Amino acid sequence: MRIDGNRRHDRGTELVLAYYAAFNRGDWDGMLGLLADDVVHDLNEGPRETGRPAFAAFLQRMHRCYREQLLDIVVMATADGARVAAEYVVHGEYLVADDGLPPANGQRYVLPGGAFFDVAFDDAGGNGRIARVTNYYNLEDWLRQVR
């Protein structure tokens, strides 16, 4: 398939790819700019948070505790682009102990993960923002790697 940006399927795919490109650059403002003001964020095995400020706090915690790159990213979208899924492999380093998790001393890890997105389109031209991010990875596998 050729992604030309004219169809909503393409727009949803491009939006999620831009989100991950910003993540891999460490461009937190760029990531936040792709989110709806009232974005819903379902943390892996954690609470649901709502709003850009909560997401910004999450990114600050991630930046403090982890250094990560997402590789082998595969993105799939519904025909209308409103639902998008991504699979990836996290290559990371655990820098500073995160609340409730083991001590950190630079442990490296490689972990498959995935995410589900809702995209809210705000006009007929297909411009949209990410309205929900639900992340998943195997926490037990991560814990095994960092202990």
N, C-alpha and C positions, 0 to 999 in steps of 0.2 A: 504494500500500500504506500502511496505517496502522500506525505503529510504536507498539505499546502496551506493550512491555517484557515480555510474557508468553511469547513464543517465543524460542528460542535464537538464531534468525536476527536477531531484533530486538536481543537482548542483545549479540551480537557486533558489530553495527552501532553500537549505543549506546556500547560500550566504546571502539571506535576513534574515534568522534566526540568522546568525552570526552578521549581522549588528545590529539587535535589541538587541541581547545579549550584544554586546559592548556598545550600548546606555544605557542599564539598569545598566551596571557596571560603567558608566561614563568614559569609555575608548575611548576618542576622537581620539587618534592615531590609535587605532584598527579600528574604524569606517572609518577614512580617508584611511587606508590601503586597504579597500574593494572597494574603489571608483576608477573609471577611472580618469586619469589626467584631462580630459576635461568634467568631470561629469556636467550634467545639473540638476539644482535644482529649481523646481517650488515651491515657498513658498505659503502656503495657503493664498489666496486672496492678494497676493503680487507679486513682480517682479520675473522674471526668472534670476537666477544667474548661471554663468558658471565657472567651474574650482575648483580644490581642495582648493586653497587659499580662495576663496569666501565661500566655504563650511566650512572651518576651522573658518572663522570669524563668520559665522552663529552659529557654535557650541559654540564659546566663548560667544556670546551674550546669547544663551540659558542657558549656565552654570551660567552666571551672574544673569539672571533674573528669572530663573525657576529651580525647583527641580522636576523631573518627573520620573515616572516608567511606562512602558507600560506592561499591563497585558492582559490576554485572547487573545493572539496573534494568529491569524489564517492566514496562508499563502497559496496562490493558485498560480500555475504556468501553463503556456502553456506547451504543450508536448515537445517543443524544448527548454524550459527554458529561452527563451529570453524576455518574458514578465511575470512579477510577480506582484501579488496584495497582500496586507496585510490589515487586519482589526484588531483593537486593542482598548483597553480602556486606556486612559491616566489618571493616578492618580497623581495629581501635586500640587505644592505649588508655589504661585506667590511671589517671594522674593524681587525683585527690579523693579521699574517701567520701562517698555519697551517703546521705542519711540512711541508716539501717542496713548498709551494705558492708562487706569486708573492707579491711584497710587497703589502701592503694599504695603501690610502690612501682608504678610504671608497667604493670602487667599488660601484655599484649593479648589480644583475642581476635578471633575470626568467627563471625556469627551470622547465619542466615536470618533474614527478617522480612517483614512485609508490612504494608500499610494499605488502608482503605480510605478513600476520599469521597466527599460530596462536593460538587462544584455548583456554585450558584451563579448563573449567568444573569447579568444585569441589563442586557440590551439585545436587540435582534441581531447585532453584529457578532455576537458570540463572545463578547468580553465577559470575563468572569473572575471570581475569587474562590479560594478554597474555603468551604464552609464547615468542613469536618475533616479531622485527621484521626484515624484510629491505628495505632502502632501495635505490632506484635513481633516478639522474638522469644526464644526459649530461655527464660531466666535461669533455669537449672543448668543449662549448658554454659551460659555466661559465668555463673557462679563457679562451676567446675573449672573453668579456664583461668579465673583470677585468684582462686584459692591456692 
